[in-house]
Amino acid sequence: MARASRLALAAAALLLAVAQAPAPPAPTPPPARMPSLEPPPPAPPADFLQGKAAFEKGDYNGAYLLLLPWAHRGNPEAQYLVGRMSDEGGTGIALDPVEAARWYRMAAAKEYPKALYAMAKAAAVGRGMRASPEQALDFLVRAANADFTPAILDLAALYDDGRGVEQDRAKAFDWYDKAAKLGNTEARFVMGERLHNGDGVEQDRPTARQWYELAAGRGHPGAMFRLAQLGVARASNLNIEYRVDAYAWATLAQQRGGPSVRKEATELRNQLGTTMIQVDIDKAMARVRAWKPQPPLKGEPVDPDDPYNRPAK
């Protein structure tokens, strides 16, 4: 009887302990799988940035002293810039194409796009190295595949003309399309031309106009002139707005274009002027004065190598 009492007391104590113990935590679902994020690259050192700034200002002597140590450490951008300075010469920097090609080659081995392009040009003409069309094409393709738009445009032109490669206008169109989608203004104008004329591709004038508008928005005079021509084609006495728009685009093309575009734009502008009253010409000129390059749309790629993105443009 005593043993039974002890067992009963032990069972009661166990039940009490369990009742007072904290409840185990409820199971939680595993954390959502997050995409792995690469850590941001470290900020460039101050002396490297000073060297780049000196290079951009044309102070090659100061830039060389600051960038050469980084080139020896294997930095591909520094190697490319040191190569550029040897390629071009300058105050205190000897003109040495062979030395330039040596630095370009080191940076190109790391697939640095500008160095690949520099090697393509050097191999094409034999500057600082033996001329080799095969090597030139290989470097050019590698630079284009690295999304370097000057290389893409050159490669597209080669396929267009069949120089050094078998002529393939469809492949040229694909390369122009790639550069245009990367934000290159010249490529966007070419895409407008090809689609407007059905040149090597099915004609698509509505899409062509969109490419013209993007290129004209960045300041391309050829695209501005094409928009002026399209405005004339749509103009009628019932809708003077198209003439006003065309007059404004023709004036902008005249102001910004080279000799050929300027001549054609002047002729078109004069032709339009004979069909418009002064009030409408004044309205068009107000648009010209107010025009400025349009910034890229939100989410649109910006081509850092596009000359139309430079302040001078």
C-alpha positions in Angstrom: 0.0 0.0 0.0 2.9 2.4 0.8 4.5 1.5 -2.5 1.3 2.2 -4.4 1.0 5.6 -2.6 4.6 6.5 -3.6 3.9 5.6 -7.3 0.7 7.7 -7.2 2.6 10.7 -5.8 5.4 10.3 -8.4 2.8 10.2 -11.2 1.1 13.3 -9.9 4.4 15.1 -9.6 5.3 14.2 -13.2 1.9 15.4 -14.5 2.4 18.7 -12.6 5.8 19.2 -14.0 4.6 18.6 -17.5 1.7 21.0 -17.0 4.1 23.8 -15.7 6.7 23.3 -18.4 6.7 25.8 -21.2 5.0 24.6 -24.4 7.4 23.8 -27.2 7.5 26.5 -29.9 5.1 26.0 -32.8 6.9 24.8 -35.9 7.6 27.6 -38.3 7.9 27.3 -42.1 11.4 27.4 -43.5 12.5 30.9 -44.6 11.6 31.8 -48.2 14.5 31.0 -50.5 16.1 34.4 -51.4 18.1 34.9 -54.5 21.8 35.1 -53.7 23.0 38.7 -53.9 26.6 39.3 -54.8 28.3 41.9 -52.5 28.7 45.3 -54.1 32.2 45.8 -55.6 34.5 47.7 -53.3 34.8 51.4 -54.0 37.8 52.3 -56.2 40.8 53.7 -54.3 41.2 57.5 -54.3 44.5 57.4 -56.2 42.9 55.3 -59.0 40.0 57.7 -59.3 42.4 60.6 -59.4 44.4 58.9 -62.2 41.2 58.4 -64.2 40.2 62.0 -63.7 43.7 63.2 -64.8 43.4 61.0 -67.9 40.0 62.4 -68.8 41.4 66.0 -68.5 44.3 65.1 -70.8 46.9 65.2 -68.0 48.7 62.0 -69.2 51.8 62.6 -67.2 49.9 62.7 -63.9 47.5 59.9 -65.0 50.4 57.6 -65.9 52.1 58.0 -62.5 48.9 57.2 -60.7 47.6 54.4 -62.9 50.8 52.5 -63.7 51.0 50.9 -60.2 47.4 49.6 -60.6 48.2 48.4 -64.1 51.1 46.3 -62.7 48.7 45.0 -60.0 46.5 43.6 -62.8 43.7 46.1 -62.9 42.3 45.8 -66.5 40.9 49.3 -66.7 44.3 50.7 -65.6 46.1 48.5 -68.1 43.8 49.8 -70.9 44.3 53.4 -69.9 48.1 53.0 -69.7 47.9 51.4 -73.1 45.9 54.3 -74.4 48.5 56.8 -73.2 51.4 54.8 -74.9 49.3 54.6 -78.0 48.6 58.3 -78.2 51.7 59.8 -76.6 51.6 63.1 -74.8 53.5 65.3 -72.4 56.1 63.1 -70.7 54.7 59.9 -72.3 56.5 58.3 -75.2 54.5 57.3 -78.2 55.0 53.5 -78.3 52.4 51.4 -80.1 54.2 48.2 -79.2 54.0 49.0 -75.5 50.4 50.0 -76.0 49.6 46.6 -77.6 51.3 44.9 -74.7 49.0 46.6 -72.1 45.9 46.1 -74.3 46.7 42.4 -74.6 46.9 42.1 -70.8 43.6 43.8 -70.3 42.0 41.9 -73.1 43.0 38.6 -71.5 40.6 39.6 -68.7 37.9 40.3 -71.3 37.9 44.0 -70.7 35.7 45.2 -73.6 37.6 48.4 -74.5 40.9 46.6 -74.5 39.3 43.9 -76.8 38.2 46.6 -79.2 41.6 48.3 -79.1 43.2 44.9 -79.9 40.8 44.4 -82.8 41.8 47.8 -84.3 45.5 47.2 -83.7 45.4 43.7 -85.2 43.5 45.0 -88.2 46.1 47.5 -89.2 49.2 46.0 -87.6 49.7 48.8 -85.1 52.2 47.7 -82.5 51.8 44.1 -83.5 51.6 41.9 -86.6 48.6 42.5 -88.7 46.1 39.6 -88.5 42.5 39.9 -89.9 41.6 36.7 -88.2 42.8 38.0 -84.8 41.1 41.3 -85.4 37.8 39.6 -86.1 38.1 37.4 -83.0 38.8 40.4 -80.7 35.9 42.3 -82.3 33.4 39.5 -81.8 34.5 39.1 -78.2 34.1 42.9 -77.6 30.7 42.8 -79.2 29.6 39.8 -77.1 30.6 41.9 -74.1 28.0 44.5 -75.1 30.5 47.1 -76.2 28.4 49.0 -78.7 31.2 50.5 -80.8 32.3 46.9 -81.5 28.7 45.8 -82.2 28.3 48.6 -84.8 31.6 47.7 -86.5 30.7 44.1 -86.6 27.2 44.9 -88.0 28.8 47.0 -90.7 31.2 44.1 -91.6 28.2 41.8 -92.1 26.3 44.4 -94.0 29.2 44.9 -96.5 30.7 41.4 -96.5 34.1 42.7 -95.4 36.2 40.0 -93.8 33.1 37.9 -93.3 30.5 36.4 -95.6 27.8 39.1 -96.3 24.8 38.4 -94.1 22.4 41.4 -93.9 20.1 39.5 -91.5 22.9 38.9 -89.1 23.9 42.6 -89.5 20.3 43.5 -88.6 20.5 41.4 -85.5 23.6 43.1 -84.3 22.1 46.6 -84.9 19.0 45.4 -83.0 21.2 44.4 -80.1 23.0 47.8 -80.0 19.7 49.6 -80.3 18.2 47.7 -77.3 21.4 48.5 -75.3 20.5 52.2 -75.8 22.8 53.2 -78.7 21.5 56.2 -80.6 23.1 55.5 -83.9 21.9 51.9 -83.9 18.4 53.1 -83.2 18.5 55.4 -86.3 19.8 52.5 -88.4 17.0 50.3 -87.1 14.5 53.0 -88.2 16.1 53.1 -91.6 16.1 49.4 -92.1 12.5 48.9 -91.0 11.2 51.9 -92.8 12.7 50.8 -96.1 12.3 47.1 -95.6 16.1 46.8 -96.1 17.0 43.2 -95.5 14.0 42.8 -93.2 10.2 42.9 -93.5 9.0 46.5 -93.7 7.5 47.8 -90.5 7.0 51.6 -90.7 5.2 52.1 -87.3 8.1 50.4 -85.5 10.6 52.3 -87.6 9.0 55.6 -86.5 9.4 54.5 -82.9 13.1 54.0 -83.4 13.4 57.4 -85.2 11.6 59.1 -82.3 14.0 57.5 -79.7 17.1 58.5 -81.8 15.8 62.0 -82.5 15.0 62.4 -78.8 18.7 62.0 -78.0 19.7 64.5 -80.7 20.4 62.4 -83.8 20.1 64.8 -86.8 19.4 62.0 -89.3 16.5 60.8 -87.2 15.2 64.4 -86.8 15.2 64.8 -90.6 13.3 61.6 -91.1 10.7 62.7 -88.6 10.4 66.0 -90.6 9.9 64.0 -93.8 7.3 61.8 -92.1 5.5 64.9 -90.9 5.3 66.3 -94.4 3.9 63.0 -95.7 1.1 63.2 -93.1 0.5 66.9 -93.4 -2.7 68.3 -94.9 -4.5 71.6 -95.1 -6.9 70.2 -92.5 -4.2 69.4 -90.0 -1.5 72.1 -89.8 -0.1 70.5 -86.7 1.9 68.0 -88.8 3.5 70.9 -90.7 4.4 72.7 -87.5 6.0 69.5 -86.2 7.8 68.8 -89.4 9.1 72.4 -89.6 10.5 72.1 -86.1 12.2 68.8 -86.8 13.7 70.1 -90.1 15.0 73.1 -88.3 16.6 71.0 -85.5 18.2 68.7 -88.2 19.5 71.8 -90.0 21.1 73.1 -86.9 22.7 69.8 -85.7 23.4 67.9 -88.9 26.5 67.5 -91.1 26.7 69.0 -94.6 24.5 66.4 -96.3 21.7 66.4 -93.7 21.9 70.2 -93.3 21.5 70.7 -97.0 18.4 68.4 -97.3 16.9 69.8 -94.1 17.3 73.4 -95.3 15.5 72.5 -98.6 12.6 70.8 -96.8 12.3 73.6 -94.3 12.1 76.2 -97.1 9.5 74.1 -98.9 7.4 73.9 -95.7 7.8 77.6 -95.1 6.0 78.5 -98.3 2.9 76.6 -97.1 2.7 78.0 -93.6 1.6 81.3 -92.1 3.9 83.2 -89.7 1.9 82.2 -86.6 2.5 78.5 -87.3 6.2 79.1 -88.1 6.6 81.0 -84.8 4.9 78.0 -83.0 7.4 75.6 -84.6 10.4 77.8 -83.7 9.2 78.0 -80.1 9.4 74.2 -80.1 12.9 74.3 -81.5 14.0 76.7 -78.7 12.4 74.5 -76.0 13.9 71.3 -77.3 16.5 69.5 -75.3 17.7 65.9 -75.3 15.3 63.5 -73.6 16.5 61.5 -70.7 16.2 57.7 -71.0 12.8 56.3 -70.0 12.6 54.6 -66.6 14.2 51.2 -66.8 15.6 51.9 -70.3 19.2 50.9 -70.7 21.8 53.7 -71.0 24.7 53.1 -73.3 27.8 54.6 -71.6 29.7 54.5 -74.9 27.1 56.4 -76.9 28.6 59.8 -77.9 25.0 61.2 -77.8 25.1 60.7 -74.0 28.1 63.1 -73.6 27.4 66.6 -72.4 28.7 68.2 -75.6 25.8 66.6 -77.5 
